[in-house]
Amino acid sequence: MNYEAIIGLEIHAELKTRTKLFCSCKNEFGGEPNSRICPVCTGQPGTLPYVNGEAVRLALRACLAFGCEINRTSKQCRKHYFYPDLPKGYQISQRETPLGISGCFEFISDGQVKCVGIEQIHLEEDAGKLVHRSDGKTAIDYNRAGVPLIEIVTSPELHSAQEVRDFLESVRLRLLRTGVSDCRMEQGSLRCDVNVSLRRAGEAVLNDRVEMKNINTFSGAARAVEHEIERQCKILDSGEAVLAETRKWDDEKRESRLMRTKETAVDYKFMPEPDIPAYVIDEKALTEAGYDIPESDVHRNIRYEKAGISRNDRERLIADVDMSDFFDGCISSSQNASECAKLIVGDVASLLTRENVTLSQSRLTPGMIVEIADLIVSGSLGRGNAKVILSKLLKNGGSVANAAAELMSIDDDAVIEETVKVIIADNPKAVADYKKGKENAVTYLTGQCMRSLRGRANAERLKTILLNELKGEN
Amino acid sequence: MNFDTMTVGQIARMVSEKKISSGEVSKMYFERIRKEDKNFRSYITVCEEEKGEPSGRLAGVPISIKDNICMKGTLTTCASRMLEGYVSPYNAHVVDRLSSEGALITGKTNLDEFAMGSFGDNSALFQTKNPVNVNYLPGGSSSGAAASVAGGMCVAAIGSDTGGSVRIPAAFCGLCGFKPTYGAISRFGLIAYASSLDTIGIVTRNATDAKLLSSVLFGKDERDMTSYDVNIGECEIALGDIRFAFSDKDLEDAETEIAEVICRVRDLLLRAGASCVDKTLFGNAKSDNAYRVLACAEATSNLARYDGIRYGGKSGLDVLRTREELFGEEVKRRIEYGNFVLAKENFEKYFKAAADERTRVIKETEMLFEDVDVIISPLCDFSVPTYSNASSCRADRFTVAANFAGNPAISITAGRDKNNMPVSVQLMSARGCDAKLLSIAEKLEQLLLKEGAV
């Protein structure tokens, strides 16, 4: 039987704020357990939340970056459940009036531009973490409690594991480029749940969906989707129905485990948060949040394509925020943008890896790349030499002209000696003059040598070698 | 020193004029607490410690704090076994404000568990007695607050009022109970019962003291986003110039003695030249039910954090058994009701409907106050109950409206019944008009005193 997979995602991204959502504890990762906590983020009796304006600004920025409509009056709510890492017994989240709704996000998958609806983006707080210790006891670390998160809920409009992966990668880049989140997967600052349901190809009716939790990487998301599609196929092929349930993905074992069914589903008892007045989003707040949102990557791709950049180079540039920003510095002033792109994704990328530095740590500037590209295109510089120049500039900075001159100077004494010997043999009169004590004979011979070497020798060095040779004539 | 009549104003004056040192005041009051509180049991924790000579508008003034308000390094129990042994790591906003004005904080007072109750008979720790007559209930939930003032064991008490919890015990103990506009005093550090209804309240001997304390406690606080600046400056208004709402409907179920006292207040005001409109906000069953739905829903949410992991954890029980064993019956009843109204299938019918009703009531209240300065009503339409006859009474009929709509309200003693127990009148005014309300209450008190009513 042929089935179509219908996939929706719930993506959680930690916001890049200085402090937590409702208190002034630092929003950082790692460190001693419970070293960044206070009465507010541990939910001590009597404390109240105080909203971090920077978090609201970044969440709004995310809404705008994903094309959402903004709810001009937006309210936090309480979502109740018992879990030891949830200090208040509820999470402050949003439900009825999230900051953003009805967005849409374009991304590129398999060379095609696709569009997925964004049902809502809302602002909420993260929970703490359970630490299972070696002595068998479980401890709670509240450092993460109260860290601001946005949840991006997509429409069920993705259809394959590869699409899910490409979508997630595009979302990650969007969040990075807008400065909303630093998207450190390994630190859990970007996480997602996937909802999967299947239907017979061509049918319109949607079956019950299965939610998969505990997905920590994009490749894990793809594997979980693939696995779930397979599982549901088997169930449907055997004539049975797939039940609405929540499953926990185990990426190591490549299997999912039932967490709860529809019958045992938790009632979160949503309620408006009485301690936080509704946010009233005015024009000023919108401007502050969104005036400098960078172009979308789909647009960036078109721009690069028009500049003649190959598909491979475009993909590599777009996938790297620093590199594409750097490249944008070249594209505006270069006649040879595609050569610049080639240099950046090729030589520059490999040199950075070799030196283990980032673009911003290196001393390269977009202007250097533009000059080098011009030299290459005009035929004055070979690709091999270009890489040598780049390597020097990356470490030491300086001008392209100097680096090129240095590259072309002869510092091999043997080559100079060879030339000196030939010139001495060819100019017996001048040598005789020298022996008579005529000093300007040396100047003449040096000039002859330099001409023969096309000026590429160090003058001091040449003079020393020449004098040595002349003395040897005695 | 006459402990039974001493006021905030008097002590503040005596200390500032150096007629007595704050150290001497402190010594006398702690001595008084040691001697008297075994009879009334108003304090859960007494905070006797040596302090330097304080300065400020309340220098040396002994004030008690209800034990659902946090004080750094001090037990904060909410009179519940769930918080037995819990020491708060920070100061509530009101504690900071009082301390910065040099007040002497005498200790933490008893209450109905988690501020749930109207009679002061629902503490999980012990029973507080009414200092006016120990055979009568002290009123709640700020039972210890009122008893500590009435018993002369401090001159003012900070309590909390979610549906009358400051006004009722103040009335039962013959004192003045003031519940300000919602948001006028920061709730930071007040352990939440129902966040959108909870208000810090003040128990004093008279409205003048309430005004003095309000001027210290009012003001926007960064840490409570629902707080804002409410004017508490001087407001001169003559009783003859006021227009008040009063309705005989509010007296329909009242005991005769109560009705007489309240009617006398009306007549005094009319005689002073005030004008009267026949209107009332009270006794609407639909809005009273809506109040209960929201109060319980928020209580359920606010009390969700007591899961036996961080508090009540020494019991070594699981979440359900911790809550079953450490919460009292009334608390559990309200949590259960809150869970019911918040359940997905009931939310629209109960919670949403209640929230809509609240919006309607707020509008109705605002409209009424476009016409009048205050509403005059009984604080309670029956005499202070004894331990045996409390269960049949509803003490909050006239008090919940102020919390539901966020308005300021004050109860002052207006007379005595045949058993010489106090009978109180309630004055409620428009949101933000706290200064005017206090000024009217102050003048009415003086008038009642002059007329020999109290």
Interface residues (C-beta under 8 A of the other chain):
Chain A: P39 T42 G43 Q44 P45 G46 T47 L48 P49 Y50 V51 R78 H80 F82 P84 P87 K88 G89 Y90 I140 D267 K269 F270 M271 P272 P274 D275 I276 P277
Chain B: N68 I69 C70 T76 C78 L83 Y86 S88 P89 Y90 A92 R187 F188 G189 L190 I191 A192 A194 S195 S196 E222 R223 D224 M225 T226 A297 E298 T300 S301 L303 A304 R305 Y306 D307 I309 R310 Y311 V319 N339 L342 A343 K344 F347 F351 A355
